Amino acid sequence: MKFSDEQKAIITSWIQCGDSLADVQRRLSEEFQLTMTYMDVRFLVDDLDISMAEPEAEVKAQDDDIELEATDPEIVDEGGQGAVTVDVDAIMQPGSLVSGTVKFSDGVSLGWQLSSAGQLGLIPGDDPAYRPSPEDVQSFQSQLEEVLRKKGF
């Protein structure tokens, strides 16, 4: 996919302002009418040689010479009615680059997987018609990005 210099500058400004890959993915869809997988957005940011902004907690901890524990695979977002929790499997699902579970704020847990082609998918649970709220999906994508970054993906 080819981007104009103006589009590249806009994408770079989003990242420099602290937008996550999930935010960039959403904004590309809304502002440029481009649908890209999460992994494609990650490759785009790498191709443009853009550095992701560090979260404030990590920057503050480094300034205070406090080591961050990067081995914890779980991140919790205390928003909405409950919390969205993301976990990475110790043994990956067959055919996936990485997989795990997510518990949404309404208490429903689903499996997720990221294919080697960069496609993120939820694995249906007991109720195949279940759809998480848009806020929960956004929180899931943001947390997944952070968890995968900590794990070196």
N, C-alpha and C positions, 0 to 999 in steps of 0.2 A: 504494500500500500504506500503510495507516495503522498507526502504532505508538503504544502508550500512552506516557504520560509516563515511567513506570517503565522501559519498554523503551528509550526515547530516552536516559535517564540511564545505563543499562547500556552501551549502544553508545558513548556519549560517554566513559565511563570506560575502555572498551577502547582507544579511540584515544589518550586521554590517557596511558595506561600504555605506549604505544609499539607497539600492535598495528598491523600493516600492513593494507591493504585486503583482501588475501588471507586474513589471519587473521580479520578481521571476517566475511568471506564464509563461512569455515568455521564460525565460532562461531554465526553466525545459523542455519546449517543444523543444527548439533549441539544448540544450546540452545533455539532457538525453532522448529525444524523448518520453517524458511523457506529455500527455494531461490531465490537471487538471482544474476543474472549479475554478473561483476566490475564492469561499467560501472554496473549498478544500485546496487551498494554504493557506488561512487564518487559517484554522484548523491545517494544517501542522506546520505553524510557532508557533501557540499556543502550539501544542503537543511537539515541540522541545524546548519550553520555551525560545524563542528568543524575546528580546525586540526590537521594531522598533526604529530606530534612529529618534530623533526629528528634524524637519526642522530648519534651522538656524534662521529664523525669530522668531520662537517661543522661541528658546533658548535665543536669544538676548533680546527679550521682557521680558522674565522672569528675566534675569540678570539686566535689567534696572527697575525692579519692575513696569512694565506696564502690565495692564490686557489685555488679548486678548479677543476679542468679538467672542465667539464660537457659537453664535446663528445665524449667517449669513449662510444660506445654500448654497450660491452661490460662486463659485470660477471661475475666468476667467483666461485663459492662452492666453497671447498676442503673439501667434506664428502664422506663416504662413500668409495667406491672411486676416484672421479675427480672431475671438476668439471662443473658445469652451466654452460653459457655461453649467454647470450642476445644476439642481434644484431638490429638493426632494418634493414630494407631501405632503400636510398637511393630506390628507386622502388617504390611500394606495389603490391601485388597488386590487380588489377581487382576492384572491389566491396568492398574493405576500407578501413577507416579507417587502419589501420596494419598492417604485416606484417613478418616477418623469419624468422630461423632460430634454433633452439635445439639445442645439443648436450648430450645427457644424460650422466650419469656413466659409463654403460656404452659410450659412444662412438657411440651412434646419433644421427644428426642428422635433425631434422624441420623442416618449415616450420610457421609459426604465423601466424594472422591474427586481427585484432579487427575485427568487422563494425561498421558504423555503428549497428547496433542494440545494440551492447555485448556481443555474444557472442564469446567467445574460443574458438578452435578450433585443433587441430593438424591439419596436412595430412599424410596418410599417405605414408610413404616406400616403400622397396623391399619391406618386409614389412608388409602392411596389418593384420596381427594383432598387431603390436608395441604394447605398453602400457608406458610408463615407470613406474618405482616411485612410490609415493605421496610419498616423500621428495623425489624428483626433481621431481615435479609441484609440490609446495609451494615448492621452491627456485626453480623456473621462474617461478611466479606472483609470488613476492616480488621476484625480480630484474627481471621485466618491469615491475612497478609502479614500481620505482626508475628504470629506463631511460626509461620513458614520462614520468615526472615531470621528469627532467632535460631531456627533449626538448620539454617544454611541453604534453604531451597531458593 
